[in-house]
């Protein structure tokens, strides 16, 4: 991997390494878990870990 590719990879990591992005991921997990009307303990565990 050359220097330009490595720098692009670093930029992409910084782009997604933010609190807003993490909040969005957690929100999607919660919505998906609650889609059937019930959040099972297995679903909570998979979101937490």
C-alpha positions as CSV (number, residue, x, y, z in Angstrom):
1,X,0.0,0.0,0.0
2,X,1.5,3.3,-1.1
3,X,1.4,6.6,0.7
4,X,-1.6,8.1,-1.2
5,X,-3.7,5.0,-0.4
6,X,-2.7,5.1,3.2
7,X,-3.6,8.7,3.5
8,X,-7.0,8.1,1.9
9,X,-7.6,5.3,4.4
10,X,-6.8,7.6,7.3
11,X,-9.2,10.3,5.9
12,X,-12.0,7.7,5.6
13,X,-11.4,6.5,9.2
14,X,-11.5,10.1,10.5
15,X,-14.7,10.7,8.6
16,X,-16.5,7.8,10.3
17,X,-14.8,8.1,13.7
18,X,-17.2,10.6,15.2
19,X,-19.8,10.7,17.9
20,X,-22.5,11.7,15.5
21,X,-21.8,8.6,13.4
22,X,-21.8,6.4,16.5
23,X,-25.1,7.8,17.5
24,X,-26.6,7.0,14.1
25,X,-25.3,3.4,14.3
26,X,-26.9,2.9,17.7
27,X,-30.1,4.4,16.5
28,X,-30.3,2.0,13.6
29,X,-29.6,-0.9,15.9
30,X,-32.4,0.2,18.3
31,X,-34.9,0.7,15.5
32,X,-34.0,-2.7,14.0
33,X,-34.3,-4.4,17.4
34,X,-37.7,-2.8,18.1
35,X,-39.1,-3.3,14.6
36,X,-41.1,-6.4,15.7
37,X,-42.6,-4.6,18.8
38,X,-40.4,-6.4,21.3
39,X,-36.7,-6.0,22.2
40,X,-35.4,-9.4,23.4
41,X,-32.5,-9.7,25.8
42,X,-30.5,-11.3,23.0
43,X,-31.0,-8.1,20.9
44,X,-29.9,-5.9,23.8
45,X,-26.8,-8.0,24.3
46,X,-25.9,-7.8,20.6
47,X,-26.2,-4.1,20.6
48,X,-24.2,-3.7,23.8
49,X,-21.3,-5.9,22.6
